[in-house]
Amino acid sequence: MEKEIYYKFFNDNILPNMYQHEKYRLKIVRKVILSSVFMFTLGILFAGLFIYFSMKDNNFIILSLPFLLFFMYVFFIKSIINVIWEGKKYQKWLLETILPYFFEPIANFKFWPKNSDTESIITSEMFENFDTQEDTNSIFGIYKNTNILISNTKLTLPVKGAIKPNLFKGTIIQLELPKEINNHIIMISKNTRKVCKYKQYNPHINELNKYLYTFAKNHNDLEIISEKLWNILKRFGELYTAKGFRFSYKNDVLLIGIEQKRPWEFGFLFKSLLIAKNYDDLIERFIVIYNLIDLLNS
């Protein structure tokens, strides 16, 4: 249902603004194709010269062959890197320009002060000790009496030195729910370091136990760990391309930490901005949050 709400909002409110942005995208696509074709053509030219001169019996020509080979590889690689580089710049532009159009439907998200959830992250006990929290972006919205804070964040390790390694880099989602539980439940993916002071439990969900460690302060409210919850958590991992996953539910605050190589990325340079379905990867990241809230509030 929520997806249809987004589609309708897109057609009624977003699409009229997208035509100018689509012109910009097409301009980038033309630039990328022309420059990459030019670089690839130069690579073919140097490859041809290399083959031609390698058949000649001339000492000077033979000495030039490594240079021809070098330039051949440079232009072939440059033609590929050019697409990747422009694609990364385009992703940044999407986050700055296109993402805010999708804030309004359902939760009415707005940009929020950075690093505003540090205390919640500490009390969640999902992470070991960290030095600083550095948010790139944070947005705040409300859905069914539940406050939602989504942050693109980085937590650094407390070590000496100018360059501090990351403890975590990705998306942290915080929900302040209208219902409390009398417990603190923590789930951590098994490819993440297992650190928790609570007792480990094994819910009667084989697939969940295969991928997640489950800890809890006590036996209370463990029934929330159900097949329905597991299916939603799996969906978080798929939609947010998770490298690692953390979950904490304490009193009325639920936190999800999803490790990602490139947080918040969506869209693709060669996809039109004028088609609502091309934003499904973004829309479904919001919807899975609403589905989790619906389940926990039911």
Secondary structure as UniProt FT lines:
FT   HELIX           2..9
FT   HELIX           10..14
FT   HELIX           15..54
FT   HELIX           59..93
FT   HELIX           94..98
FT   HELIX           99..102
FT   TURN            105..107
FT   STRAND          110..111
FT   TURN            114..117
FT   HELIX           118..124
FT   STRAND          132..143
FT   TURN            144..145
FT   STRAND          146..156
FT   STRAND          166..176
FT   STRAND          184..189
FT   TURN            190..191
FT   STRAND          199..201
FT   HELIX           206..211
FT   STRAND          212..216
FT   TURN            220..221
FT   HELIX           222..224
FT   HELIX           227..239
FT   TURN            240..241
FT   STRAND          244..250
FT   TURN            251..252
FT   STRAND          253..259
FT   TURN            263..264
FT   TURN            269..270
FT   HELIX           276..279
FT   HELIX           280..297
//
